[in-house]
Amino acid sequence: MKYCHQCAALLELRVPEGDDKPRHCCKSCGSIFYQNPKNVVGTLPAYGEQVLLCKRAIQPRIGKWTLPAGYMENGESSLNGAIRETKEEAGANVIVAADSLYTLFNLPTINQVYMFFRAELADLDFAPGEESEEVALFHQHEIPWDNIAFPVVKSTLELYFLDFAAQSFPVRMFDVHHGEKRTITTRLISHSNPKA
Ligand SMILES: [Zn+2]
């Protein structure tokens, strides 16, 4: 961020009075611009024992497989954003249950929060959207584990098949840290009580 959105003057990075973090401040009009984490929301669309994945047609991780997900828009809920992304990227209509929230990942190193919801495909009428090259259903043994786009997606899928076998889907929250040499560590922070 370089110029003020209000008056187009140059911004400076400094700690405003009463704050403890550097912010982009306008010397001319006094506006302060706060930057906060972005929310990425998506679904895990299931059809019986199968899961729907999208092959990415865009960077980053072009050609890798992922769950339909994307940035939340202003004015929408996390769940509605996830349903919208599923329609946009996979052309799929989904049904979500009241207990659909499934995994939440905090990614403080890259200032993002990921949320995935469990969903059921309403029908088999799906097709790749603009950002997908291909959309397909996979049984557990067919999942391209070595070609999954993001660790948060891989973790969510791994847990899902374990939970599916047990027919119990607790909500789990993780912290994800990006270290040197592209190392990524995922740590479970909390989980809801599995259903009896
Ligand atoms: Zn200004």
Boltz pocket constraint, residues with backbone or C-beta under 6 A from the ligand:
constraints:
  - pocket:
      binder: B
      contacts: [[A, 4], [A, 5], [A, 6], [A, 7], [A, 8], [A, 9], [A, 26], [A, 27], [A, 28], [A, 29], [A, 30], [A, 31]]
      max_distance: 6.0
